[in-house]
Amino acid sequence: MNAMSHGDRRVHLNSAGLGRMPAAVRAVLTEWTRFEDRYGPYELQERLDDVLRREVYERLAVLLGAPPEDTVLCTGAADAFAAVLSRLPLGPHDRVWTTPYESAAGLTALNALRARTHCRLEVVPLRLDGDLDLEWLAQHIGDDVALVCVPYVPSGCGIVNPVEDVGRILAPHRTLYAVDASYAVGQLPVDVTRIGCQLLTGDAWRFLRGPQSAGFVYVARELRQALAPYDLAALAAPDGAAVAAFNEALGQPAGTGPDQDLARGLRAAVEALPGTELIAPGRIQSGIVTFRHAEVPATLIRRRLAERGVVVWKTVAQENPLYLPGRGVGTAVRASVHPDNRVEDIELFAEALQGAVAEGHPGSVHVPRPPAAATAVRALPTMVSVPAAGRRVPIPRQRSAGRRHLTLVSGTPPHTGRLQSGA
């Protein structure tokens, strides 16, 4: 019996990829898209003036714990991150830290920053359990560390990074702290004051269940001053109908976070099947569960689950080029729970997954796992470097004669530890 036999109900376990819009959000998007199509964008702007200029920013302020004037709407987190980095006044004596959990889009923006400024780009090491090495951070931080980038939750696995702990380590220094909350906002609490970041980006269409091509960026006042005269209002903005729908999504009842019983049930369903392996580094997990099977490819599992009425996502190594390829992961299945999921959804997922795996591989062909040094790493040869636990691995740098120093905090103390920028 497949999942569709349970009242023909489709189980959505892909909020990390594309959240399922509530009916009210979908209705707003449809209504104003039709209106714009008939009357044009200027008429739409007039009709929705209060929503577009005030209400959506006030709701974002509540969500993020940020002043409304410090948030800007954009087409997505990756676009906003790249735009901000393209204006940072760094130089060859600056260091920039990223983590093994950085996304491909984030690494692309960081590599462009390095090419433009000739800063040094390095990777923060992990502990043996997969957590960020906070002791290493505290020991190596210094005022030549101009920028540290940390994803709250990575796209390729469910680890919850200790963004608040990182913020406390960075606080005494002139370092700019950037957090990607795309896979966290809507499922975990996000408070920019508690995190201590100057830049935070997010998408509307994942756990927030808003429209696609809509997102937001929080930029602290000191960072805006450092970016001047660049005006963040120049960021590409979502259209009016999408903003109205996003505003409606922000007004929906907020969950307190992923139901831990549901997340544990999801992981237990995966672990119960022989041949499956969870990709779950770290001690704290979110509502995202990533796994692979020794013989059945992720593509087949995703397709067979869809045939049984269960919607999940296939993730590929290139989404997290510094982490997944080095662990021999080429493709994997990613399932994610939302506060509106129910216990019955997990039961249907477990049943459907058993059936999907039981079909085996076509022709009973064994599909070996890729070796630890996966070829997917080669796509970003100048950026990719997978650090061993407890060891910093620098990404090759380029040199330049000029220097412009980014200073966000005055009266900075001497070196203490962190990613640093040296000549």
Buried (B, 14 or more C-beta within 10 A) or exposed (E): EBBBEBEEEBBBBBBBBBBBBBEEBBEBBEEBBEBBEEEEEEEBBEBBEEBBEEBBBEBBBEBBBBEBEBBBBBBBBBBBBBBBBEBBBBBBBBBBBBBBBBBBBBBBBBBEBBEBBBBBBBBBBBBEEBBBBBEBBBEBBBBBBBBBBBBBBBBBBBBBBBBBBBBBBBEBBBBBBBBBBBBBBBBBBBEBEEBBBBBBBBBBBBBBBBBBBBBBBBBBEBBBEBBEEBEBEEBEBBBBBBBBBBBBBBBBEEBEBBBEEBBBBBBEBBBEBEEBBBBBBBEEBBBBBBBBBBBBBBEBBBEBBBBBBBBBBBBBBBBBBBBBBBBBBBBBBBBBBBBBBEEEBBBBBBBBBEBBBEEEBEEEEEEEBBEEEBEBBEEBEBBBBBBEEEEBBBBEBEEBEEBEBBEBBEEBEEBBBBBBBBB
